Amino acid sequence: MLNSKKDNEKRGIYIHIPFCYKKCNYCDFYSLPSLSLAKNYTDALCRSINEFGKQNKIIEIDSIFIGGGTPSAIDEGMIGAIFNELYKNFDIDSNCEISIEANPATVDESKLLAYRSFGINRISFGMQSAIDEELKILGRMHNYKDFVSSYDLARKCGFENINIDVMTGIPLQNEASLRKTLESVVSLDPAHISVYMLKIEPGTPFYRDIDSLPLPDEDSVCEMYFTTEELLSSYGFEQYEISNFAKKGFECSHNIKYWQGTEYVGFGTGAHSYFRSERYSYKKDIDGYINCKDFYGYRTDIQYIDENEKEREKLIFGLRMKKGIELSCLKNYDCKDKIEMYEKNGYCIIKNNRLSLTVKGMLISNYIISDILLQEKKQ
């Protein structure tokens, strides 16, 4: 059984909705291009939330994120049923940030108003590009006009905190088309913008067709990253994490939990959790999840995170954030010479006893972080 002891840490909740109308050509998330199991899956989610709530009565929640898949693809009544269970089983903060991901092609006024009535106060639209030819090759269901209509409708329905997802390095994209996309986005005045580089994963149509895809070259993709930071910052969107930009006060508090090592609980097939110093997930098996009678026993990939591992994660995830890490996080690493080299070459800065990556450094953050980890002192 999970510990039901009260503590003072406020946690997050992640809900995975693994349904969409069709999978995009780049998508490797666990999702099914069919809604036939949506009702049975929603019932299983509600059972899972209820089981967890009975075992952990007094947990305070200050962020909820509903992702997928395409959460907006399923009926809003199912989303409402999930929230009924959440409100019954958790102490949800009155200022809780509650986000839902949405495809512009799958929302209407009644659905958006229902979301607002459930307490959802943040919506994240997967726009990806303002160029219809780029959207088409990505396999998106919407065009740019569809997106603007959905965005305006969300504003009309009371959403003030709106995120827009954009992708860089996609087929057919160039510097000019990216600028057009970014300028189109900022003209809509959202609160938050996420900009992700395309990563081609095995098992996707893009992976199968990679040799024939009209992809921009690596140097062009790097320039796109610099262009993104420069343009968005000029419009008042501060980069606070490698892929995320926000107006002051609109940083995504749920995602910050991941990067700061704050605990969160995931529900749904394939969902991950970090709770009571344990990381675990549920199997990517929707039938198994729907038929599960003991969700605690259904957990997999269980890993206890001890203090040494917490320190490593603080370094790994902390360097994703623009504010970086305290230098004390490096006490177990012989990396003084490495850090000096990176600082000299403009990849990082040290200020007020903190180490942070520059925009140039963020572009190769995985390499820098791995290089530091290799310098770990032998115990």
Disulfide bonds with the S-S distance in Angstrom:
none
